[in-house]
Amino acid sequence: MKPVTALLVNPYIYDFSAYSFWSSPLGLLTIGALLRKNGFEINKVDCLRVVEEKRKDDGRAPFLKEKVKPPDCLKGIKKRFRRYGIAPETLNKELSAIEKPHLILITSIMTYWYPGAREVLTILREVFPSAKIIVGGIYPSLCYEHAQATMQKADMVISNRQIEKFYAFIEGVFPVKLSYKPSPDDINVLPYPAFDLYETTIPFVPLLTSVGCMYKCTYCATPYMHPRIIRRQPQSVLEEICYWHERGVKRYVIYDDNFLYKKEAYAKPLLRGIARLPFSIDIYNPNALNASLIDSEIALLLKEANFKEVRVGFETKDTFLQQSTGGKINTNSFENAIHHLFEAGFKKETIGAYTLAGLPFQRWEDVKASIDCLSDLGVKALIAEYTPIPHTPLFQTFYMHARYPIKEEPLFQNNALFPFAWEGFTEEDLLNLKHYVREKNRAFDNSM
């Protein structure tokens, strides 16, 4: 019997700005690998291509982009609207060269990126009218009803909690019996994501080392998406690193909101294992480490494991905001963490700290004070613009105070629109802060 064929599609996106900060369709590629383990033939089309000649040494790169007209509801916004990734014409051309798939899986990441997924869905339905199409990802997990209404050309829209529904659909539609049906949260037994589908050298591989989070930060959707904390065994991670190393991969990116949780049992053994590998790798952590959990040994192990930079969460200097947004850090514990990192040998330019900007009713002076505090510590400040995310406490409490209807229209959840701008923190204030932080960071970078 001829195997069932599945096509994995990472759609292009529409936004005011976008950049590949180690972005990867990890969930999509993992589901593809799961299907392959069940006998499916899989292929992929990744519309989010980057400008390879501008890829940085750390693996990051700008997406291909083209200026386009914004949706009607965004026409009054004085920002350039673009499509990031390949053009629809290029997608059509590439699809015409692909053998007709039986099943198509489309991922959709940010809630406000759904127009790209919807447009790609329309194209796929026209090119492959008989294929079964499933749309999943973060967007339908956070905006399920909206996604069902928007993605009506799909045969199924699925959230991250509906894996049994996915398995039942596959077995009900195709002449297959799935023998391998793990939960997406069972991260110790999931197959390695299908990065081998990429024809060129794999620029980096993300490593999923846990799901869930020990903290309940009011701005974060991780507790909603993954209510339970599940840790991956260190040996499992080491085996995956060795697997990809044999295929020429040198850079690895830690995808983990919870990396230092139960560090004696997980992070420390993993970092020791990486340091003992007979080869060297480069590691990056775009998801901030919890500074309150960085002790002197962790700092030294991060250095020995060859973290090329360390990103930590600071959030804010304001004591009230520290407590009201989650209470996972305070200024004293943060200062201790930075001391440990310097003692371990990390240089100023390799430590970055996220500070939140644009929280509901936050004042611009708070962000400036946080930037000054970080600068005084010799740490690069990284402004993290607040994104209102459905099902988070901040969203539920303050959505009616946003200057756009963020609950009704996900497009307005885009942090590029500064949904919670007000007289105490205007768009001009934010631009001034971005200029200010660049000058601050440049000052101590140039002093090295």
N, C-alpha and C positions, 0 to 999 in steps of 0.2 A: 504493500500500500504506500502511495506517495505521501511523504510527511506533510503536515500542515505548515504553511509558511506564515511568518509573522514579520511585520514591518514596524520598527520603532521610529518614532518621529519626535524630534525636539524642535518645536516651532520657532520661527523668528519672532521678534517682539517689537512692539511699538511703545516708545517712551520719549521723554525729553532728554534723558541721558542714560547710558548703560556702558559697562566695561566688564571685561571678563576677569574678575578678581577670583581666580581659581574656580570659576563656575563650571559645573559639570552635571549632566542629567543622570545622577547616580542611581536614583530610584528606578528610572526607566531602564537603564542598562542592567540593573539587578533583576528586574522582572523578566527582561529578555533572556538573561542567563538562566533563570529559573525555567522558562519555557523550553529553552534549548536542552536542559537536563531532562525534560519530559519528552524529548524527541522532535521538537519543532525545529524547523529551519528558520533562522532569524537574519534580518538585514536591518540597516538603519539609514535614516537621513537626518543629519544634524544641520538644521538651518542656521544655527548660531555660529557661523564661521568667523574667524578672526583674521586680522591682517598679520600674517605670519612673520613678515619681515620686520614688524614692529614689536614682536614678542620680546618681553624682558627676560633677563637671565633667570628670574625666579619663576617663570612660566606664565605670568600675567600678560594680557594682550588686549588691544582694542578690537571691538567687533567691527566687521564691515557695516557701513551705515549709509543711509540715503534719506535726504529730507523729503517728508511727505506731508500731506494735509492732515491736520488733527481731526478727531471726531467732532461732531457738532457741539457737544457739551463742553469741549475744551477750546473752542475757537477764540474765546476772549483772552486766553492765557498768552502772555507775551514771552513765550519761550519757543525755541525751535523744536519741532516734533519730528521724530525720525523713525524709520524702520531699521532695526539692527539685525544683521544677518543677511542671508541671501535674498534676492528679489523673488517675487512670485513666479516670474518667467523662468528663472533659473530652477526653481523647485519643480515646475511643470516639466522642464526638460529632463531633469534627473529622474523624475518619476516615470517618464516614458521609457527609460532604459532599464527599469526594474521589472522583474517577473511579477506577474499579478499576485499579490498576497491574499491569503484567506482572512487574515486578521491584521488590524492596524491598531497600534497603541500610541496615543498622543499624550505627552505630558504637558502640564501647564503649571508654572511655578508661581510667580507673584500674582496676587489677586488682580492687580491692575494691568497685567499683561494678557488678559484673556482675549482681547481683540485679535492678537496674532494667532492664538490657538484656534479661535473660531474661523478665521480666514483660511488657515491651513486645513482645518476640517472640511470646509466647503470645497477646497481644491481636491482633496483626497476623495471625497464622495463623488465628485465628477469624474475623476480619473479611474477610480476603482469602485464602480457602483455596487458590485456584488459583495465587496469585502465587509466584514464586521468590524466596526470601529468603536474603540473604547477610549474615553477621555478620563485621565486621572491626574494626580499631582496635588500640589498644595492648594491651588485655587479652588478646585471642587471640594477639597477637604474643609476649607474655611468658609466657602460661599456655596454650599451644596445646592440650595434652591435656585440661586442665581445661575449657577452652572447648568442645571437641568433645563432652565428656561432658555439659556443662550446657546447651548450645544445640542439643539434638537435633532441635528442631522447625524448625531452619534447613535449607535445602538445601545450604548450604556455609558453613563457618567458615574464615576466611582470615587469614593473618598478613601483615605488611607486606612480607615477602620473596616473596610468592606472586602477583605481579601477572600472570605468564604463565598461571597456573592460573585466575585471574579472567577473563582475556581468553578462554581456551579454553572456560570454562563459558558465557560469554555467547554465543559463536559456536556452541556446541554445542546450546544450548537455544532460542535465538531465530533467526528467519530473517534474520540480519544478518551482514555481513562488516565487521569493524572496520578502517577504513582508518587510524585514528590510534591507535597503541598505544605511547605513551611509557612509559618507566620512571618510577615516582614519584620516583626520585632525579635524574631529568633535569630539574632545577628551572628551567633556562633556557628550556625549551620547553613546560612545563606550562601549561594554560589558567588564567586567573585564576579563583579560587574563585567559586562561584555565589552571592555575597551579594545579587545582584539578586533572589533569590527572597524576600527579606525585604520585607514590604509597607511597613514603616515606615522611617524614616530609619536608615541604617546607623550605629550609634554609634561604631564603630571598625573598621579593617581590619588584621588581622595580616599582616605581611610575612615570608615565609619566605626568608631570605637565604643559608642554607647548611644542609647536613645533615652529620652526622658531627661529630667533635671531635678536635682535636690532642692532647688529654689523655685519660688513662685513669683518671679518678677512680674509686675503688673502690666508691663508693656510687651511681654513675650508670649507666644502661642505654643511653645513647646509643651507645657503641662496639658494643654487641651489636645494637641496632636498625639502626644505620647504620655498618658497618665502614669505609667509605670516606668521606673528606672531599670534598664537592662544593660548590663555591662558585658563587653566582649572580653573573652579570656586573652591575656597577653600573648600566649603562644599562638593563638589563632591569627592575631595581627602580624606577628613575626613571620608566620608561614606565608601570609599574603604578600608581605614586603619582599620576601625571597622569590615568590612566584613572579612578581612584576619585575624584580631586578633581573631575573634571567631573560626577560623580554626587553631589556634595555632602559627601564625606567629608573631615573635617579631622583626625581622630585616627588615628594609626598605631602599631602595636605590633610591635616587632621580636621575632620568634620565632627565636632563634639562640643556640646554646650556644657558638658559635665566631666571634662577630662580628668580633673584632679579629685573628683569624688572618690572616697575610699582609696586614696592614693597609695597606701601601703600594700594593698592587694592588687591594684591594677596599674596605675600610672608608673610607679617606681619600678616594678618588675619589667614592664614594657620598655621603659627608657633604658634600663640596664641591659636588656636584651638587644636593643638597637645598637647601643654603644659597643657590644661585644660581637656584632656581625663582622664577618671578614671583609666587608666592603663598606664604604661610606655613602650615606644618602643625605639629601637636603630635605628639611622638614619646615613647614609653614603652618600657622594656626590662625586662619581668618576669624574663627569663632574664639572670642576672648577667653583666656584663662582666668579663673577666679583668683584674684590677687591674694585674698585672705588665706588661700590654701598653699601658697608658695612659701616653702621653708627653704633653709639653706641647702638641704640635700636635693630637693626638687630643682632648684635653680642650677645646681652643678650638673645634675643628670640631664636637664634640658640642653645644657651646653655640650656635654659629652655625646648626646644623641644627635648633635649637629642641627639644632633648631637655628635656622639662618636669621630669624628674627622672632621676637616674642610679642604677641599682642595680648594685652590684659584689659580687663574692664575696670573703669574708674567711675563711669556714669556722671557723677557730679560731686563737687566739694560740699554742696549744701547738705547739712546734717539731716534736715527734715526730709528732703527729697531722697536721700540715701535710704532712710527708713521706710518712707511711704511707697517707694517703688520696688522694694524687695528685701532690703536690709542685708544684702550679701557682702557688703564692703563698707569700711569706714576709712577715713583718711589715715589714721595711724597704721592700720594693718596694710594699707596700700603702700605707705612709705617703707614699711619693713620689707615688703615683697620687692620693691625696687632696690633696696639696699642689698638683698640677697642676690638679685640678678647681676648687679654691678660687681659684687664680690666674686661671683662665678665667672666673670670675664666678659659679660655682654657689654657692648659699647652703646653709647647714647643713641646712635642712629639705628640700632637694631631693636630698640624697645619702643613700642607704640601703645598708647592708652586711649581707649574709646571714651569720649565724653558725649552725653546725650544733649541734643539741641532740638527745640521745637515741641517739647512736652506741653500738654494743655496748661495754659496760664503760666508757663515758665517765663522768666524774664531774661533778657539777653545778658544782663549783668552777671547772672549765675554762671552762664557758659564762659564768659570772659574770666571770671574768678577761677573756674576749673582749669582753663587753659593756662592761666598764670601759675597756678599751683603745680601743674605738670611741668611747665617750663622751668620753674625753680628747682624741681627735682631732677632736671636734666632728661626729661622724657618727652618724646614726640606726642603731641596731642592729635588725635584723630576724631574729627567731629562726626558723630553718628546721628544723622537726622532722623527724628522719630517718625516711624511709620505706624499709623493706626491700623491694628490688626483685629479683625473680628474674633469674638470669643475670648478676648483678653479683658481683664478688669478695667484697665484704662479706657479701652474702647467702649465698653458697656456703660461706664460712668460718665464719659464726656462726649460721646459722639454728637449729641445735640448741640454742643457748643462749637463744633467745627464750622468753618466758613463755607463748607461744601456739604452736600448730602452724602456723607461717607457711608452711611448704613445702607442706602438704597443703590448707590452706584459705585462699584469697586474702583472705577477709574479715578475717583477722587481720593482713594486711599494712598495714592502715590506721594511719597515724601518730597518729591520734587515740586509739588504744589504747595508745600508748607500749609497743610490743612488747618493748623491751629495758630496761625499768625494772628496777632492782636496788637493793640496799641503798646503793650509792654514788650513786644518782640515782633518787629516787622520784618518784611522781606529784606528791606535795606539793612536792618540790623544783622540779619543772617549773612548777607554778602560781606558786610564789614568784618564780621567775625571770621569768615573764611579767609579773607585777606590777612587779618591779624594773626591767625594761626599759621599761615604760610610763612609770614615774616618771623614769627617766634621759632618755628622749626628750622628755618633756614639759618637763623642766627647761631644755634648751637651745632648744626651740621657743619657750618663753615669753620667752626672753632676747632674741629677735630684735626 
